[in-house]
Amino acid sequence: MSGTLLLAIDQGNTNTVFAVFRENGLIGQWRIATETGRTADEYAVWLRQLLDGDGIDVGELGDAIIASVTPQALFDLKTLCREHCGREPVVVGETATLGIPLRIDDPREAGADRLVNAVGAFVRFGGPLVVIDFGTATTFDVIDEDGGFAGGVFAPGVNLALDAMHRISARLPRIGIEKPGGVIGTDTVSCMQSGVYWGYVSLIEGVVRRIRGEYGKPMRTIATGGLAPLFDAATDAIDGFDPDITVRGLLEVWRRSREGVGRP
């Protein structure tokens, strides 16, 4: 990056992650709740404070890449990058070069986060892979031997399931997810935690087993996302955990886009 810093933005439905790279090294990463009404100026004030707190000069930002699944917020993120990085950002789904085959019926339907995860996971682990991302939705994405994106599976996210139980029943409290002491709960909270936790462990094991059976070749399963460590330790269906798959994928997509590497 010729001595400049890269700003990488991964905007999901629930959280937006800002990461800063120097050359190939990640030097800072911060998370903010996704709010589609937030302006470019509001992003700028928040980001500048965090950069200053970590001793990073905002003037060193020289390029940017964005992956967003919330189109209504994309304009302000682009404006932020133009004003503080001095050039047009690379945008996954618009101007980015992924460099991998997309083997799905309509490539336009694939979320930017899933595509970036495919690139980031393949760069580190090779293929074939199942990549499980514990986000607003729990997604299982299949990556071929050559890095091609072959499709996947969607399920409601863990926190979405907890919120749904609370909202549809006046007697079920809002709780956080944690590993229960056993399967059989003895009060309302432990029953809820057990159902969600062990239910999702069973979901993971069942879906991964079926994907591997349908794929017909040995493949590893890698987990990412905020809740991944909680489930990684609970099942042999997950072979590894990497919290930085998405930002690593953004760095690689940025590199391929600026160098014109590979396929769209």
N, C-alpha and C positions, 0 to 999 in steps of 0.2 A: 504493500500500500504506500510505498515511497515515503515512509515516515509519518503518514497520517493515520488517523484512527477510523475504524469502521463501526458505524452504529447499526446494529441489527435489531429489528423489532418483530416480535411474534405476538400478534393480537388474536386471542381466542375469545370465546363467548363470555368467559368469566374473568379472566385475567389477561393483562398485557405485560409481556416481558421485554425489557430493554437491555441489550447486551452490548458491550464495547470491546473490540478486538484491536490489539496492536500486532501487526504482522499476522502470525497464526496463533497468537496467544490470547485467551480470554482474560481481560483485566478487570472487568466489572459486570455485574448483572443485577437488575432490580425488577421488582414486580409491582404492578398497580392494578386495581380493579378496573375492568373494562366498562367505560361509560361512553356511549355513542355520542353524547352531547358535548363531550370535552373538546375545547378548542385547541388550536395549535399553540396559542400563547400559554394556555394552562399547562399543556404538556411541557413547554419550554421552561417554565418556572420550576416545575417539579423536577425535571431532568437536570437542570443546571445545579440545583441544590444538592442532588445526589452525586453528581460529578465532582462538584467542589468538595464535598465531604470525603471523597476518596482521592483527592488530589489530582483529579483529571481536568485538564483545561478544555472547556467546550470549544475553544478555538482550534483544537487539534482534530476535531471531527472533520473528515474529508470525504466520506462516502457513506452510503446507507443502503440497506435492503429491508423490505417490508414483506411479511407474510401475514395476511389478515383474513379472517372468516366473517368479519362484520363490515360489509361494503359501505355502510352509512358513516363509518368513522375514518375511512381511508383518505378522504380529501384532507382532513386536518393532519393526519400523520405525514402525508406527502408534503404538505406545507411546512411542517416542522423540519423535515429533512432538507428541503430546499433552502430554508432560511439559516439553518445551523450547520449544514454540511456543504453548502455551496454548489450542489449539483442535483440533478434529477435522481431520485432513488430507484434502484432496481425493485420491481414489484413482482412477486410470485403470482403467476396467473395472467400477467400482462406483458412485462418486458423481460422476465427472467428466462434463462436457459437452464433447464434442469439437467440435461445430459443423460436422461434415462428413458427407456421405452415405457409408454403408458398403455398397458394391456387391459383396458376397461372399455365398456361400451361407449361412453361419452366422457372424454378426458376433462371436459369443462365442469363436470360434476364433482371432481375430486377436490376436496378442501386443500387450501394452501398448506395448512399444518401437516396434513397427512403426506403430501408430496415432499415437503422439506424433511420430515421424519424419515421417509424412504431413503433420501439421499444421505442424510447424516448417519443412519444406521448402517447402510451399505459401505460407506467410507470406512467405518471403524470395524465392522464385523464381517463384511462380505455377505454372501447369500448362499442358499435361500434362508429367509428369516420370516418369523412372525414378530411384528412390532406392536406391543400393547401400550397404548397411551391412556393413562388414567386422568382424563380431563372432564369437561362438562358431560361429554359422552365418553364411554369406555370403548375405544376403537381397537380392532385387531386388523393390522394391515399385512399383506403378504408381499414379500420382496423376492423376486426370482434370483437365480444364480448369477445373472448378468446385471443385477440391480434394477431390473424392470419392475414397475408397480403393477401387481396382478389383481388388485381388489382387496376385499376384506369384509369385516363384520362390524356392525354398530350395536351397542347396547346402552341403556341409560347409565349415566355416571353414578358413582357411589353417593355423592352428596345430593344429586337429583332424586335418587330413590329415598334418601332420608327425608328430604324436604317434602316429597309427595306424601309420605306416610303421615307427617305432621299436619299437612294442610288438609288432608281428607278426613282426618279423625280428630275430634275435639279432645280426646282423651290420650292421644299419643304425643309426648313432648318432643321438642326439637333437641336432638342429641348430636354429638360428634362421633365420628367413627373411630373405633379402636378395637384391638384384638381382645375378645372376651376370654374369661378364664376357662370356660368350657362351652360345650355346644348347647346344653340345656339351660335356659335362662330361668331365674327364680324371681325376677321382678320385671316390670315393664321395660325399663331401660336395658337390662341385660338380654331380655328376649329380642328387643329390636336390634341391639348390637350384634347378637349372634346370628340373627336372620340375615342381616345385611352382609356381615363379614364372611360367614361361612357360605352364604348364598353366592357371594361374588367369587370366593375361592372355587366353588363348584362350577360356576359359570366359566371361569378361566380354564379350569382343567377340561371341562367338556368341550368348549369351543376350540381350544388348542388341539385336543385329541382329534376332533373331527376335521379340522383344517389339515393336520398332518396326514390323516388317513386319505383325504380327498386329493391332497397334493401328490402323495405317492413317493416322496423322497425325504430323506432325513433333513431336518431343518431345526435351527435354534430359535428360541423365543426370548426376546429382549423387552424389558419393561422400562417405561419412562413416565414422567408425570409426578405430581406432588405426592400422591398416595401410593405410588409404586413400591416403595420400601416396605410398607405395611403388608403387602401381599407377596412380595418377592420371597420373604422368609417363611411363608406358609405353605408353599407348594413346589414340587419338583417340576411342574409344568413350565416354570419360568427359569431360564438358564442364566440370566444376567440382568443387571439393572444399570442404566446409564441416565443420569438426570440431565445431561447436556446434549442429547441427540438432536433436539430441535435447533438450538443455537449453532451447533456444529454443522448441521445441514444448511442453515442460512449462510454461514461463512463459505461453505463449498459452492452453494448455488451462486453467491455473489462472485466468486472467483471464476466459475465457468461462464457466467454472463458477461463479465468484463473481458474475458479472453476469447469468447465465442467458441467454447469447447462443447463438443457433443451435440446431441439432438435436442429439440425443443422440450 
